């Protein structure tokens, strides 16, 4: 009941590297690579997706130049505060000398002069604290900017 066989017993392209076989191998490689990428895929970083503002480079360059100016400005402010405190203390001493007639009056004026000095010291301390906070904030901003520049 066996009839004649139509065609070839073995394919003539058997053992040869054909275009169809190459395409199948390439498709399998691509699929395997896509699966590996999905396994290793990390969530998208939203900071990378946000476009940078058009003037970010100008701000970066300006910040470098302003560092020296900010230091000079802070020093000038501190000098003015010191001068103001010194003038207030001088005024308190002058009032103490003018009120030398009564012993009660001079004691009150001396206490007032010390109070001005204490106020000035606390004022200088507050100015120093503000300066340190500003430097810390500027440092954090620089680190954030560098991190963003490095990641892009």
C-alpha positions in Angstrom: 0.0 0.0 0.0 2.9 2.2 -0.3 2.8 4.7 -3.1 5.5 6.5 -4.7 7.0 9.4 -2.7 6.8 12.8 -4.1 9.6 15.2 -3.4 13.0 14.7 -1.8 13.9 12.2 0.9 16.1 14.9 2.5 15.8 18.6 1.8 18.6 19.9 -0.5 19.4 22.8 1.8 19.8 20.5 4.9 23.0 21.4 6.7 23.4 24.6 4.8 23.1 28.0 6.4 20.1 29.6 4.5 18.7 33.0 4.7 15.5 31.7 6.4 17.6 30.0 9.1 19.7 33.2 9.6 16.5 35.2 10.0 15.0 32.7 12.5 18.3 32.8 14.6 18.3 36.6 14.5 14.6 36.8 15.6 15.4 34.3 18.5 18.4 36.4 19.6 16.4 39.6 19.5 13.6 38.1 21.5 16.0 36.7 24.1 17.8 40.1 24.3 14.4 41.9 24.8 13.5 39.5 27.6 16.8 40.1 29.4 16.4 43.9 29.0 12.9 43.7 30.6 14.3 41.8 33.5 17.1 44.3 34.0 14.9 47.3 33.2 14.8 49.8 36.0 12.0 52.3 36.6 12.3 55.5 34.6 14.0 58.3 36.3 11.6 61.3 36.0 14.5 63.8 36.4 16.1 62.5 33.2 12.8 63.0 31.3 12.5 66.6 32.3 14.1 69.0 29.8 16.6 71.4 31.2 15.7 75.1 31.3 17.2 77.0 28.4 19.4 79.1 30.7 20.8 76.4 32.9 24.3 76.9 31.6 24.2 80.6 32.0 23.1 80.2 35.6 25.9 77.7 36.2 28.5 80.2 34.9 27.0 83.1 36.8 27.0 81.2 40.0 30.8 80.6 39.7 31.3 84.3 39.2 29.0 85.3 42.0 30.7 83.2 44.6 33.4 85.8 45.1 30.9 88.7 45.0 28.7 87.0 47.6 31.7 86.6 49.9 32.5 90.3 49.6 28.9 91.3 50.1 28.7 89.2 53.3 31.9 90.7 54.6 30.6 94.2 53.9 27.4 93.4 55.7 29.2 92.0 58.7 31.5 95.1 58.7 28.5 97.4 58.7 26.9 95.5 61.5 30.1 95.7 63.6 30.3 99.5 62.9 26.7 100.0 63.9 27.2 98.0 67.1 30.4 99.9 67.9 28.6 103.3 67.3 25.7 102.2 69.6 28.1 101.2 72.3 30.0 104.5 71.9 26.6 106.3 72.2 25.8 104.3 75.3 29.2 105.2 76.9 28.7 108.9 76.0 25.3 108.8 77.7 26.9 107.1 80.7 29.5 109.9 80.9 26.8 112.6 80.6 24.7 111.0 83.3 27.6 110.6 85.7 25.9 113.0 88.1 23.6 110.4 89.6 24.9 107.0 90.6 21.6 105.3 89.8 21.6 106.8 86.3 25.1 105.6 85.5 24.4 102.0 86.5 21.3 101.9 84.3 23.2 103.3 81.3 26.1 100.8 81.8 23.6 98.0 81.8 22.0 99.4 78.7 25.5 99.5 77.0 26.0 95.9 77.9 22.6 95.0 76.6 23.5 96.7 73.3 26.7 94.7 73.2 24.8 91.5 73.8 22.3 92.4 71.1 25.2 93.0 68.8 26.8 89.7 69.6 23.6 87.8 69.0 23.2 89.8 65.8 26.6 88.8 64.6 25.9 85.2 65.6 22.7 85.3 63.6 24.5 86.8 60.6 27.1 84.0 60.9 24.4 81.4 61.1 22.7 82.8 58.1 26.0 82.8 56.2 26.6 79.1 57.0 23.1 78.2 56.0 23.5 80.0 52.7 26.8 78.3 52.0 25.3 74.9 52.8 22.3 75.6 50.5 24.7 76.7 47.7 26.8 73.5 48.2 23.7 71.3 48.0 22.5 73.1 44.8 25.9 72.6 43.2 25.9 68.9 44.1 22.4 68.5 42.7 23.4 70.3 39.5 26.5 68.2 39.1 24.5 65.0 39.7 22.0 66.1 37.0 24.8 66.9 34.6 26.5 63.6 35.3 23.4 61.6 34.8 22.5 63.1 31.5 
